[in-house]
């Protein structure tokens, strides 16, 4: 049974569309429970009767937004949400532009890479390219990233506008169980801005060095973080060193940014080093 803590709150507004409102609540609930939920579990978590929720679940399944496991009867959200989001938002252009460059980068340095955008108080992986070799470490599309402790998060916070960065930190703080160490975070962000990139040992995976650069758009607007989780193998068979991979990553992020409308003269202060 899912915990009630963190369940989507009931919306209140001037206009009422009960069925649509319930559909949104189901989406948010399943986003927080990627293992899937039974229809009865969703009803209990949302404080609704099974009857009033089940019809909506069936309609969403028939439309392709939910899928039901034949083994467990649990419902999960499908990638149709991601597909629609790509086609309905600037993320599509970003991914279409970045993907060929990401493929070339992965082949050149022999490492995986992924593209992360800010989503409320988290980062969201919207594209990835795996190392074409025999060994790789990669994050799945749709994975969420901690903005405060991750390399990608530091790039997103460091190169966003001040107003946007404040909103992201506030939302990230609301998702955490412990307070943000503002002094330490400020030091990391200053370093990232000064260097034009972030490079640090992964706080989660041993043997991985995270390297991340900003992807910018018109007028220097931050669009995403392009990140390489550099996996060091003990036999020394890497195609490139961390430093060499960093330089390739910087060049790749710059080419993607220029293809998306960024020009150095328009955003001199946020130019990748």
C-alpha positions in Angstrom: 0.0 0.0 0.0 1.5 3.4 -0.9 2.2 5.9 1.8 -0.1 8.9 2.0 2.9 11.1 2.6 3.8 12.9 -0.6 0.6 12.0 -2.3 -0.7 14.6 -4.7 -2.8 17.2 -2.9 -6.4 17.9 -4.0 -6.6 20.9 -6.3 -8.8 23.8 -5.6 -9.8 26.5 -8.1 -12.5 28.6 -9.6 -13.5 25.9 -12.2 -14.2 22.3 -11.7 -13.5 19.4 -14.0 -13.7 16.4 -11.6 -12.7 13.6 -14.0 -9.8 15.6 -15.4 -8.6 16.5 -11.9 -8.6 12.8 -10.9 -6.6 11.9 -14.0 -3.9 14.5 -13.1 -3.8 13.1 -9.5 -3.4 9.6 -10.9 -0.5 10.7 -13.1 1.3 12.4 -10.2 0.7 9.5 -7.9 2.1 7.0 -10.4 5.1 9.3 -11.0 5.9 8.9 -7.3 5.4 5.1 -7.4 7.2 3.9 -10.5 6.9 0.3 -9.3 3.2 0.6 -10.1 0.0 0.5 -8.1 -3.2 -1.5 -8.0 -6.4 0.5 -8.8 -7.4 -0.1 -5.2 -4.1 1.3 -3.9 -4.6 4.4 -6.0 -8.1 4.9 -4.7 -6.9 4.5 -1.1 -3.9 6.9 -1.5 -6.2 9.5 -3.1 -9.1 9.0 -0.7 -11.5 8.1 -3.5 -13.8 5.2 -4.0 -12.6 2.4 -6.3 -15.7 2.9 -8.5 -15.2 6.6 -9.2 -11.4 6.0 -10.0 -11.6 2.8 -11.9 -13.4 4.2 -15.0 -10.8 7.0 -15.3 -8.0 4.4 -15.1 -9.5 2.3 -17.8 -9.9 5.3 -20.1 -6.3 6.3 -19.5 -5.2 2.7 -20.2 -7.2 2.6 -23.5 -5.6 5.9 -24.5 -2.1 4.4 -24.0 -1.1 6.6 -21.0 -1.2 3.7 -18.5 -0.4 0.1 -18.8 -1.5 -2.8 -16.6 0.8 -5.7 -15.7 -0.6 -9.1 -16.6 1.3 -10.6 -13.7 0.5 -8.2 -10.9 -2.4 -6.1 -12.1 -0.5 -3.0 -11.2 -0.8 0.1 -13.3 2.2 2.2 -14.4 2.6 5.3 -16.5 3.8 4.7 -20.1 6.4 6.6 -22.2 3.5 8.2 -24.1 3.7 11.0 -21.6 7.3 11.5 -22.5 6.6 11.4 -26.2 3.8 13.9 -25.9 6.0 16.2 -23.7 8.7 16.1 -26.4 6.3 17.1 -29.1 4.5 19.7 -27.1 7.5 21.5 -25.5 10.9 22.9 -26.5 12.4 19.6 -25.2 11.8 18.0 -28.6 13.9 20.5 -30.4 16.6 20.2 -27.7 16.7 16.4 -28.0 16.6 16.4 -31.8 19.5 18.9 -31.9 21.6 17.3 -29.2 21.2 13.6 -30.1 23.6 13.4 -33.1 26.2 15.4 -31.1 25.7 13.1 -28.1 26.2 10.0 -30.3 29.5 11.4 -31.6 30.6 12.3 -28.1 30.0 8.8 -26.7 31.8 7.2 -29.6 34.8 9.6 -29.4 35.4 9.4 -25.6 34.1 5.8 -25.1 31.7 7.0 -22.3 28.0 7.4 -21.9 26.3 10.8 -21.7 22.9 12.2 -20.9 21.0 15.4 -21.1 19.3 16.9 -18.0 16.7 19.7 -17.8 15.2 21.3 -14.7 11.8 20.1 -13.6 10.5 21.9 -10.5 12.9 21.0 -7.8 14.7 18.2 -9.6 16.6 17.5 -12.8 15.1 15.2 -15.4 17.0 13.0 -17.9 15.4 13.6 -21.3 18.0 12.0 -23.5 21.0 9.6 -23.2 23.6 8.0 -25.4 25.3 4.8 -24.1 29.0 4.0 -24.6 29.1 1.9 -27.8 31.8 -0.2 -26.2 31.5 -3.3 -24.0 31.4 -1.4 -20.7 29.1 1.5 -19.9 27.4 3.3 -17.1 24.3 5.3 -18.0 21.1 6.8 -16.5 17.7 5.9 -17.9 15.5 8.4 -19.7 13.0 9.8 -17.2 15.4 9.4 -14.2 15.3 12.3 -11.7 18.4 14.0 -10.5 19.1 15.7 -7.2 19.8 19.4 -8.0 21.7 20.1 -4.7 24.2 17.2 -4.6 24.7 16.3 -8.3 27.1 17.6 -10.9 24.2 18.1 -13.4 22.2 19.9 -10.7 25.1 22.3 -9.9 25.4 23.2 -13.6 21.6 23.8 -13.8 21.7 26.0 -10.7 25.0 27.8 -11.6 24.0 28.9 -15.1 20.3 29.6 -14.6 19.2 33.2 -14.1 19.2 34.3 -10.5 15.5 34.3 -10.2 15.1 30.9 -11.7 17.9 29.4 -9.6 16.2 30.7 -6.4 12.9 29.0 -7.4 14.7 25.7 -8.2 16.5 25.8 -4.8 13.3 26.5 -3.0 11.5 23.6 -4.7 14.5 21.3 -4.2 14.6 22.2 -0.5 10.9 21.2 -0.2 11.8 17.7 -1.5 14.6 17.1 1.0 14.5 15.6 4.5 17.6 17.7 5.5 18.3 21.4 5.1 20.5 22.6 2.3 24.0 23.6 3.3 23.8 27.0 1.5 27.4 28.0 2.1 28.8 24.8 0.6 26.4 24.9 -2.3 27.3 28.6 -3.0 31.0 27.6 -3.2 30.3 24.8 -5.7 28.2 27.1 -7.9 30.8 29.8 -7.9 33.4 27.3 -9.0 31.2 25.9 -11.7 30.5 29.4 -13.1 34.2 30.4 -13.0 35.2 27.1 -14.7 32.3 26.9 -17.1 31.7 23.3 -16.1 31.3 21.0 -13.1 33.7 18.1 -12.5 33.4 16.0 -9.3 33.4 12.4 -8.1 30.0 10.9 -8.2 28.3 11.1 -4.7 26.5 7.8 -5.4 28.6 5.5 -7.6 32.2 4.6 -6.8 34.6 4.8 -9.7 32.6 7.4 -11.6 33.6 11.0 -12.2 30.7 13.2 -13.2 31.5 15.9 -15.8 28.8 18.4 -16.8 28.5 21.5 -19.1 25.7 23.9 -19.7 23.7 23.9 -22.9 22.6 27.4 -23.7 20.1 28.9 -26.1 19.2 32.3 -27.4 20.5 35.2 -25.3 22.4 32.8 -23.1 19.3 31.2 -21.6 20.1 27.9 -19.8 18.4 25.0 -21.5 20.0 21.9 -20.1 23.1 20.2 -18.6 25.1 17.8 -20.8 26.7 15.3 -18.5 29.2 12.4 -18.8 29.4 9.9 -16.0 33.0 9.0 -16.7 33.5 5.3 -15.7 37.2 4.5 -15.0 38.1 0.8 -15.6 40.9 -0.8 -13.7 42.7 -2.1 -16.9 43.2 1.4 -18.1 41.5 0.7 -21.5 39.6 4.0 -21.6 39.8 5.8 -24.9 40.4 9.1 -23.3 41.3 10.5 -19.9 38.9 12.5 -17.7 40.6 15.8 -18.8 40.5 14.8 -22.5 36.8 13.8 -22.1 36.1 17.2 -20.4 37.5 19.1 -23.4 35.4 17.0 -25.8 32.3 17.6 -23.7 32.9 21.3 -23.6 33.2 21.4 -27.4 30.1 19.3 -27.8 28.0 21.4 -25.5 29.2 24.5 -27.4 28.1 23.1 -30.7 24.7 22.1 -29.4 24.3 25.5 -27.9 25.2 27.3 -31.1 22.7 25.1 -33.0 20.0 26.2 -30.6 20.7 29.9 -31.1 23.4 30.7 -28.6 26.1 33.1 -29.6 29.2 34.0 -27.4 28.6 37.8 -27.7 25.0 37.4 -26.4 26.0 35.5 -23.3 29.7 36.3 -22.5 29.3 35.7 -18.8 27.9 32.1 -19.3 30.3 31.0 -22.0 31.6 27.5 -21.3 35.4 27.7 -20.5 
